[in-house]
Amino acid sequence: MSDFLITSQRLGLRRFKASDAEDFSELLTDDEVCYFEPYDTYTLEEALTKAEELDGDERFYAVILKSTGKLIGKVYFEDKMFFGAFEIGYSFNRRFWDKGYAAEAVRAVMDNAFGVMNVRRIIAEADVRNTRSIKLLERVGMRREGVYLKSAYFQKDENGDPVWSDYATYALLKEEWEQSRS
Ligand SMILES: CC(C)(COP(=O)(O)OP(=O)(O)OC[C@H]1O[C@@H](n2cnc3c(N)ncnc32)[C@H](O)[C@@H]1OP(=O)(O)O)[C@@H](O)C(=O)NCCC(=O)NCCS
């Protein structure tokens, strides 16, 4: 029996398991995948322990390609404990970009959140330079609420000074999601 919590046409979403280590390490050790993430690229050794750390963690979905059983991505979805808002985030193996898988997974999580979990508001943030992420948020129907200038940094320049990032914030309310489906 499958342990998927959510399914879509091509994907199944379930909790992480320690046995996901190898597939998951493909994302975590890739500089391009980690560039806009709030952490440095992992070494292979570090990456291989990460799936175990996330084993059963309810803030994350492991995204599985149903046709092969391979783990191709991660979706983060957490109750921000702020008037019922949940935040969504995502990261996919670069070999599986440009196939619509990330958008399909994000839509499936949003449909489940609004339709089954009765979530009221979903938010997301993306570095304005992260055009793939911004395109994805707009593709799944999220609405830009604003841009926070120089609000965070995850890299330093050659002098050790922070490289500040501007963050675009997006949101979608349950009623907007319902309207988009009618
Ligand atoms: C952000 C990220 C998940 C986006 O992945 P992606 O593959 O570009 O996103 P999508 O799933 O929306 O795929 C979109 C592309 O697939 C194409 N595509 C191909 N086949 C498709 C299909 N069958 N169905 C839908 N789209 C398809 C679309 O046309 C689109 O390309 P376009 O933008 O040129 O039109 C990915 O770049 C990533 O993991 N980045 C690193 C981590 C990161 O930055 N996370 C966000 C931090 S805020």
The ligand as an ORCA input file, in Angstrom:
! r2SCAN-3c Opt
* xyz 0 1
  C      12.169     26.905     -8.047
  C      12.103     25.556     -8.770
  C      11.417     24.527     -7.880
  C      11.336     25.748    -10.092
  O      11.383     24.564    -10.872
  P      10.847     24.575    -12.380
  O      11.034     23.232    -12.931
  O      11.422     25.749    -13.078
  O       9.299     24.920    -12.155
  P       7.949     24.315    -12.769
  O       7.603     23.012    -12.182
  O       6.944     25.409    -12.594
  O       8.270     24.061    -14.290
  C       8.114     25.097    -15.171
  C       8.600     24.824    -16.571
  O       8.337     23.481    -16.981
  C       7.782     23.528    -18.314
  N       7.072     22.260    -18.585
  C       7.572     21.286    -19.368
  N       6.720     20.241    -19.397
  C       5.671     20.573    -18.632
  C       4.489     19.888    -18.275
  N       4.220     18.652    -18.717
  N       3.604     20.494    -17.468
  C       3.841     21.741    -17.005
  N       4.988     22.438    -17.317
  C       5.895     21.850    -18.113
  C       6.968     24.791    -18.284
  O       6.672     25.250    -19.572
  C       7.873     25.737    -17.523
  O       8.851     26.317    -18.347
  P       8.777     27.901    -18.747
  O       8.865     28.665    -17.445
  O       9.958     28.076    -19.603
  O       7.452     28.079    -19.402
  C      13.536     25.051     -9.110
  O      14.165     25.977     -9.948
  C      14.418     24.829     -7.871
  O      14.371     23.775     -7.234
  N      15.251     25.837     -7.541
  C      16.198     25.725     -6.443
  C      15.546     25.854     -5.077
  C      14.861     27.195     -4.911
  O      15.365     28.220     -5.364
  N      13.710     27.177     -4.224
  C      12.929     28.364     -3.994
  C      13.453     29.184     -2.882
  S      12.370     30.591     -2.675
*
